[in-house]
Amino acid sequence: MPYLIADDRPDESAGRRFRALLDRPQILQLPGAHNGQAALQAKAAGFEGLYLSGAAMTASMGLPDLGIITVDEVAFFIRQIVRSSGLPLLVDGDTGYGEALNVMHMVRAFEEAGAGAVHLEDQILPKKCGHLNGKKLADAQDMAAKVAAARRAARDLVIVARTDAAGVEGFEAAVDRAKLYVAAGADAIFPEALNTRAMFEAFAKAMPGVKLLANMTEFGKTPFFTAGEFEAMGYRMVIWPVSSLRVANRAQAKLYAAIRRDGGAQNMVGEMQTRAELYETIGLHDYEALDASIVKTIVPHTIAGA
């Protein structure tokens, strides 16, 4: 039954449920879900938590990932993903949409929308994808102030601090920043764009007892590792941020090319989600059953001559 109308919805907040998943001994696997349909499909595959990527979200809006969207726009995506799946959600909070007060507003807005965790990064605007060149970093103390502000504003929300310093200031600077962010109140650290197994292992060794997040994005600087490999390296979370969007976008491009070429979609039907599969995924019949239990629609008689 869809989460929205389920009778067994949890009483605990998303933050507490996310924290409970993070406290388990096994690595927490968080596939990216760029909308409610993707969230439902990830849940059906057996995942217990999800990730909302700023890059995937903005790309789905036809925009680049440069920090140009707003808190309210992100909250719209949070609400649809949480409403559809009910799973604890880690949200990409970019740079916090401003300074300390803006970060506090973001944290409250995201938590009220249903997020379980958020990560902040130490870039300055306009920010860039962590695996691209030309990133500019905020002062480490300024970022620590944002982390402290996020911690103060949060009720149960898990606060993850991301540092992009490894590719800008060097590995040791990334470790120093991570330690500062933990001292400021971060629950976990996200070292972005590490590019070798040795770097991942060294970072984990330098941060004993700290929960770490690994980013397994495609077409970036990080080699492909499995969730099990990241766990063996000392990481407690792994995200696949844009994978669902990349697959969906490639499929859509193929569809539009086929319609243009063939004058219709008849040659793509075999690659489509069927109507029955769609209705099963979104729980159409469960909604219909609920509606029927509230009031049964009676079709009025046609008035003669009307």
C-alpha positions, 0 to 999 in steps of 0.5 A, a space after each residue: 500500500 502506498 505510504 501516503 495512505 498506509 495504516 502502519 506509518 512510523 511514529 518516529 521522525 525521519 531524522 531518527 529513522 535515518 539515524 537508526 539506519 546509520 547506527 547499524 553495522 552494515 553500510 547504508 546504501 542510498 540510491 539517488 531518487 530524482 522524483 517520486 516515481 524513482 523513489 517508489 521504484 527504489 523502495 520496490 527494489 528493497 532500499 531502506 533510504 534514499 538520496 536527493 542529489 542537487 545535480 539530479 534535481 536541477 538537471 530534471 528541471 533543465 538547469 545546471 548544478 550551480 546553486 541557483 535553485 531555492 529552498 522552496 524548490 528543493 522542499 517540493 522535491 523532498 515532499 514528493 519523494 517522502 510522500 510517495 516512499 516514506 523512506 528516510 531521505 538524505 538531501 543535498 543542501 549545497 552551500 546552505 543557500 547563504 550564510 548561517 541564518 540561511 542555513 538554519 532556515 534551510 534545515 528547518 524547511 527541509 526537516 518540516 518537508 520530511 527530510 531525514 538528513 542533509 549535507 552541506 558543502 564548503 564551496 562558495 557560490 556559484 558552486 560546482 559539481 564536486 568532480 569538476 575543476 575550478 571549485 572555490 572553497 569557503 573559509 574553513 571557520 565560516 563553514 564550521 559556523 554553518 555546521 554549528 548553525 545547522 546543528 542548532 536549528 535541527 530537531 532530529 535531522 542528521 547533519 552531514 558536512 561535505 568537504 571539497 578540499 581534497 581536490 583544491 587544497 590537498 588531502 591533509 587540508 580535507 582531513 583538517 577541515 573534516 575534523 573542524 566540522 565534526 567539532 562544530 557539530 556534524 554527525 558525519 563527513 562527506 569527503 568529496 572527489 577522492 580518486 583512489 582506494 588509498 585516499 579513501 582508506 587514508 581518510 577513514 584512518 584519519 577520522 576514527 569513530 566518525 561516520 563517513 559517506 562515499 560518493 559513487 557517481 559515474 563519469 567522475 574522479 572516483 573509480 568504481 567501488 561496490 558498497 561492500 568495498 566502501 564498507 571495508 574501507 571504513 565508510 558507513 554510507 554510499 550514494 549513487 546520486 545521479 544514476 537514476 536520472 542518467 538512465 531515465 534521460 538516455 531512455 527518454 532521448 531514445 524514445 523521442 528519436 524513435 517518435 521523430 524517426 518512425 512517426 510514432 512510439 510503436 517501436 518502443 512499446 517493448 521498452 516501456 513500463 506498462 500501464 499495469 506496471 505503472 498503476 502497481 507502482 503508484 498504487 492506483 487501486 489502493 487509492 481507489 479502494 480507499 476512496 470507495 471505503 469513504 463514499 461510493 460514487 453513485 452515477 446520476 440518472 440522465 434527465 430526459 431531454 437534458 
